[in-house]
Amino acid sequence: MGAFDYLVTLLSFVYALALTHLLTSITELVRARDRVRFSWVQALWMTNALLLLLLNWLQQYANRAVHRWTVLNVTITFAFAVLQYFACSFVSPPVPERGPVDLQAFHDREKLTYLTAYALMGVLAPVSNWYEWQLTHQAGLHEFLVQQLPAVPGFAIIALAMFVKQRRVEVTLAALSMGLLAIFGAEGTGDLI
């Protein structure tokens, strides 16, 4: 078993736990649907967490090109997976056995928590990409920097979403984030499928 195989096994556990949080919460919300006050913005951020989890898991396949693993890039890669876990767990509302489940109130109360995890991933991703680029040099510096540009609008959307309080704007930002993830996913995973 090589270093990459060893690392990806650990990351798989973290991603599986993150996915478990999302799917369990969705299952409980469906079962309690008579008591749930639905929220589009919350549903979109939960969907974003699921899409981001899938894309980040698929992106691990690209890490097979890293031939030299150091404690630093293992730590950065693991930290990114942990942030992904927190984004998924924080965005997943708990469903009590009794009483109403107000997803809008949950969003209003917890959005800073889960959007902070998203934002921290947005900060750590270029650092991780830079370090991996230093190890692989699969592209020139200019090409590498151009490849990082799509992350800028996504980070701006997350930063804005943290402070906006108008519901329509919140829904729009969450939908824009989903659109960017879909575009990034279609472009970034083309060589995998």
C-alpha positions as CSV (number, residue, x, y, z in Angstrom):
1,M,0.0,0.0,0.0
2,G,1.5,3.3,-1.1
3,A,1.3,6.7,0.7
4,F,-1.7,7.8,-1.4
5,D,-3.6,4.6,-0.8
6,Y,-3.0,4.9,2.9
7,L,-4.2,8.6,3.0
8,V,-7.2,8.0,0.8
9,T,-8.4,5.3,3.2
10,L,-8.4,7.7,6.1
11,L,-10.1,10.4,4.0
12,S,-12.7,7.9,2.9
13,F,-13.8,7.5,6.5
14,V,-14.0,11.2,7.0
15,Y,-16.0,11.7,3.8
16,A,-18.3,8.7,4.7
17,L,-19.0,10.2,8.1
18,A,-19.8,13.6,6.5
19,L,-22.2,11.9,4.0
20,T,-23.8,10.0,6.8
21,H,-24.7,13.3,8.6
22,L,-26.3,14.7,5.5
23,L,-28.2,11.5,4.5
24,T,-29.4,10.8,8.1
25,S,-30.7,14.4,8.4
26,I,-32.5,14.2,5.1
27,T,-34.0,10.9,6.1
28,E,-35.2,12.3,9.4
29,L,-36.6,15.4,7.7
30,V,-38.6,13.3,5.2
31,R,-40.0,11.1,8.0
32,A,-41.0,14.2,10.0
33,R,-42.3,16.0,7.0
34,D,-45.7,16.8,8.7
35,R,-43.8,18.8,11.3
36,V,-41.2,20.4,9.0
37,R,-41.4,24.1,8.0
38,F,-39.5,23.9,4.7
39,S,-36.8,26.4,3.7
40,W,-35.4,26.7,0.2
41,V,-32.3,28.4,1.4
42,Q,-31.6,25.6,3.9
43,A,-32.3,22.9,1.3
44,L,-30.0,24.6,-1.2
45,W,-27.1,24.8,1.3
46,M,-27.6,21.1,2.2
47,T,-27.5,20.3,-1.5
48,N,-24.4,22.4,-1.9
49,A,-22.8,20.4,0.9
50,L,-23.6,17.2,-0.8
51,L,-22.3,18.4,-4.2
52,L,-19.1,19.8,-2.6
53,L,-18.6,16.5,-0.8
54,L,-18.9,14.5,-4.0
55,L,-16.6,16.8,-5.9
56,N,-14.0,16.9,-3.2
57,W,-14.1,13.1,-3.0
58,L,-13.7,12.8,-6.7
59,Q,-10.9,15.3,-6.6
60,Q,-8.9,12.9,-4.4
61,Y,-8.4,10.8,-7.6
62,A,-6.2,13.6,-9.0
63,N,-4.0,13.3,-5.9
64,R,-2.7,10.1,-7.3
65,A,-0.3,12.3,-9.3
66,V,1.4,13.5,-6.1
67,H,4.4,11.2,-5.9
68,R,6.0,12.7,-2.8
69,W,3.8,13.0,0.3
70,T,5.0,15.1,3.2
71,V,3.6,15.6,6.6
72,L,2.5,19.1,5.5
73,N,0.5,18.1,2.4
74,V,-1.0,15.1,4.3
75,T,-2.0,17.5,7.1
76,I,-3.5,20.1,4.6
77,T,-5.4,17.3,2.8
78,F,-6.7,15.9,6.1
79,A,-7.6,19.4,7.4
80,F,-9.6,20.0,4.2
81,A,-11.5,16.7,4.7
82,V,-12.2,17.7,8.3
83,L,-13.6,21.1,7.2
84,Q,-15.8,19.2,4.7
85,Y,-17.0,17.0,7.5
86,F,-17.9,20.1,9.6
87,A,-19.7,21.8,6.7
88,C,-21.8,18.7,6.2
89,S,-22.5,18.1,9.9
90,F,-23.2,21.8,10.7
91,V,-25.6,22.2,7.7
92,S,-27.6,19.0,8.7
93,P,-30.4,20.0,11.1
94,P,-31.2,17.7,14.0
95,V,-34.8,16.4,14.0
96,P,-36.3,16.0,17.5
97,E,-38.8,13.2,18.0
98,R,-41.6,15.7,18.8
99,G,-42.4,19.3,18.0
100,P,-42.0,21.4,14.9
101,V,-38.9,21.5,12.8
102,D,-38.3,25.0,11.5
103,L,-35.6,24.8,8.8
104,Q,-35.8,28.6,8.3
105,A,-35.1,29.2,12.0
106,F,-32.3,26.6,11.9
107,H,-30.7,28.4,8.9
108,D,-31.0,31.8,10.6
109,R,-29.4,30.4,13.7
110,E,-26.7,28.2,12.2
111,K,-25.8,29.7,8.8
112,L,-22.7,31.5,10.2
113,T,-21.5,28.1,11.5
114,Y,-21.7,26.1,8.3
115,L,-20.8,29.0,6.0
116,T,-17.7,29.5,8.0
117,A,-16.7,25.9,7.4
118,Y,-17.4,26.5,3.6
119,A,-15.3,29.7,3.8
120,L,-12.4,28.0,5.5
121,M,-12.4,25.4,2.8
122,G,-12.3,28.2,0.3
123,V,-9.2,29.6,2.0
124,L,-7.5,26.2,2.4
125,A,-8.1,25.0,-1.1
126,P,-5.7,27.4,-2.9
127,V,-3.1,26.7,-0.2
128,S,-3.5,23.0,-0.8
129,N,-3.4,23.4,-4.5
130,W,-0.3,25.6,-4.3
131,Y,1.5,23.1,-2.2
132,E,0.6,20.2,-4.5
133,W,1.6,22.2,-7.5
134,Q,5.0,22.8,-5.9
135,L,5.3,19.0,-5.6
136,T,4.1,18.1,-9.1
137,H,4.6,21.1,-11.4
138,Q,2.1,19.6,-13.8
139,A,1.4,23.1,-15.1
140,G,3.3,26.4,-15.4
141,L,2.8,29.1,-12.8
142,H,0.5,31.2,-15.0
143,E,-1.7,28.2,-15.9
144,F,-1.8,27.2,-12.2
145,L,-2.9,30.7,-11.2
146,V,-5.6,30.8,-13.9
147,Q,-6.9,27.4,-12.7
148,Q,-7.4,29.0,-9.2
149,L,-9.6,31.8,-10.5
150,P,-12.9,29.9,-10.5
151,A,-12.7,29.7,-6.7
152,V,-12.8,33.5,-6.3
153,P,-16.6,33.9,-7.2
154,G,-17.4,30.9,-5.0
155,F,-15.6,32.4,-2.1
156,A,-17.2,35.8,-2.7
157,I,-20.7,34.2,-2.7
158,I,-20.0,32.4,0.6
159,A,-18.7,35.6,2.2
160,L,-21.7,37.6,1.1
161,A,-24.1,34.8,2.1
162,M,-22.7,35.0,5.7
163,F,-24.0,38.5,6.2
164,V,-27.1,38.9,3.9
165,K,-30.4,38.7,5.7
166,Q,-32.9,39.2,2.8
167,R,-34.4,35.8,2.0
168,R,-34.6,36.1,-1.7
169,V,-30.9,37.2,-1.9
170,E,-30.0,34.2,0.4
171,V,-31.8,31.8,-1.9
172,T,-30.2,33.4,-5.0
173,L,-26.7,33.2,-3.4
174,A,-27.2,29.5,-2.5
175,A,-28.4,28.8,-6.0
176,L,-25.5,30.6,-7.5
177,S,-23.1,28.6,-5.4
178,M,-24.8,25.4,-6.6
179,G,-24.4,26.5,-10.2
180,L,-20.7,27.2,-9.7
181,L,-20.3,23.8,-8.1
182,A,-22.1,22.2,-11.1
183,I,-19.9,24.0,-13.6
184,F,-16.7,23.3,-11.7
185,G,-17.8,19.6,-11.3
186,A,-18.5,19.3,-15.0
187,E,-15.2,20.8,-15.9
188,G,-13.0,19.4,-13.1
189,T,-14.1,15.8,-13.2
190,G,-14.2,15.3,-17.0
191,D,-11.2,13.1,-17.0
192,L,-12.6,10.8,-14.3
193,I,-15.8,9.8,-16.1
